Amino acid sequence: MLLDETPLFEPSLLQDLDCSSDNVTFSPLISPSRPGEGLVLRPLCMADFKRGFFKVLSELTQTGDVTEEQFAKKFEHMKATGDYYVVVVEDTNLGQIVATATLIIEHKFIHSCAKRGRVEEVVVSDECRGKQLGKLLVSTLTLLSKKLNCYKITLECAPKNVAFYQKFGYGASDEAYMQRRFFD
């Protein structure tokens, strides 16, 4: 199986995001098209399996032992649905993924068959923290959900991260988050 440079979604969706409508400021100034020296923000591609994608994800949560074949099969499924927008930041000097976040689009019957965006799995590698990459990822996915005509975007976060997400205009809702786990 060839793990090539095929992107998960059309890279042009990340161009021309209206950053002027964003609540967040960056100092020094960075953007989706200019994330910093030697960095590129782009859609996940198959070859990122070998660029440390799972190493970065494992800094957030347990990933398990995923084979190239499992990754490729899941990637193709996500690509085929058209509802998954996994973005990565690659350090082009190292050829390694240093940050990632996911936007999932849910299709609803409510709100005139609207779409809802959900941000998940925001993580920046330990060695790249402090470069505003977390802010850039959340800002990018928030703007992308608006561009994709979502009526709202949500995320779940630990209480210690609430202030971070409030910078982007996120606020607590009246809904209580509940879960039931079937696996650890």
N, C-alpha and C positions, 0 to 999 in steps of 0.2 A: 504494500500500500504506500502510495506516494503522499507524503505530508508536504504539500506545496504552499504557494503564497495566495491561494484562493481566499478572499475575505469572506467573513461570515455574512456581511451585508454590504451594500453599496457604499464605498468610501465617500462619495460625493455628498452623502447625507450629513457628514460632519463639516462640510464647507458652508460658509455663509450663515452660520448660526448667529442669531441676533444677540450678541453679547451686551448690547446697550440696554436690553430689557432685563438683565440679570442684576440681582441685588448685591453681588459679591465683587469686591475689588481685589486686584492682585498687585503686589509690590515686591519685587519688580514685576512689570507687566508681562503676563504670559497669556496664551489663548490656545484653543484647540489646534490651530495651524502653526503656532509657535510655542510649544510647551517648555522650551528651555534648551540650552546648549547641549547638542548631541542626543536630544530626545525627540521622539515622534509619537504622536497620539493617533491611533488608527483602529480599525476593526480587528478583532481577533482573526488570525488565519491558521490554517492547519499546521504550518511549520512552527507555530509558537509552542507546540508540544515540546519541541527540542530546544526552545529558547527560555525554558524555566517558568512557563506559565503556572504549572502546578506548584513549583517552589514558592512563588508569590502567594498563590491561593492558600497554601498550607500555613502561612503566617496569620491567616484569619481563622481557619477552622480545619478540621480533619478532612483530608481529600481522599484517602485510601490509595491503594496501588492500582492506578489506571494504566492500562496498556495503550500503545499507539492505536490498536484496532478499536478499542472501546472509545477512545477520544475521537477518532475519525467517524465512527458510527454516530456518536452523540452530536458532533459538529454538523454532520450532514442532516440529521434530524432537525436541529435548531435552524439551520440555513433554509431547509425546505418549508418550515412553518412561516418564516418571515417575521416572527414575533420576538426574536431574541437579538439584542444589540449589545454584544460584549465588546467593550473597548479596552485597549491596552495601551500602555506607554512603554515603548522600547528604548533602551539605551543603545543607540546605534554603534557606539564605540565598543561596547561589550557584546553586542548581539544578544542581549538578554531582556526579558520582560521585567519591568521594575514596578509596575502598578496595573491594576485592572478594576473594572466595575461593570455591572450588568444592568441593562434596562430590559424588562420584560413587558410586553404589551398584552393586556387582557381585553378580550372583546366582550362587550356587555349588551344585554337587552335594554337595560335601563338607560336613561338620558338619551333617548332616541337612537338606541344601538350604538352608543359611544364606545370609545376606547379609554382604558385606564392604564397608566404607566406605573411600574413598580421598580424601584432601585434596589439592587441586591449586591452583595459580595464586593463591597468597596474596600480595597486593600492596597497599601503602598508598602513596598519592601522596606525593611528596617534601615538599610543604608541610604534610602532616598527620601526619608521623612524630612520634613522641614523645607521642601522645595515647592510647596503649594500644589503638589500633584493630586492629593485627595480633594482639595477645593476644585481643581480643574476637572477632575472626573465627574464629581457631583454636578457642577455647573454645566458641563457638556451634556450629561444625560438629562438634566432638567430641561435645558433648552431643546434638546432633541425630542423629548416627549411633547413639548409644545409644538414643534415643527411637524410632528406626526399627528397632530390634532387630538391629543389626549385631553379629556375633560378634567382630569386631575392626575397627580402623580403622588405616590406614597412610598414610604420606606419604614422599616423597623430599625430601631437602634437602642443601644443600651442607654440608661439614664445619663451616664457620664458623657455621652456624645450628643445630647439634645442641643446644647448651646451651639455646637458646630453646625448642625443642620438648620438651626433657626436662622443662620446667616443667609441662607438661600431662600428664605421665605416659608420654610416648612414649619408647621405648628402642630400641636397635639390635637387629636380629633376626639370626638365623643365615643368612638368605638374602642372597645377593649380588645387587645391582642391576646388571643388564646391559642394554645397549640396542644396537640397530642402526638407524641413521637412513637414511631413504630420501630426505629433503629437508632442507635447512638450515632 
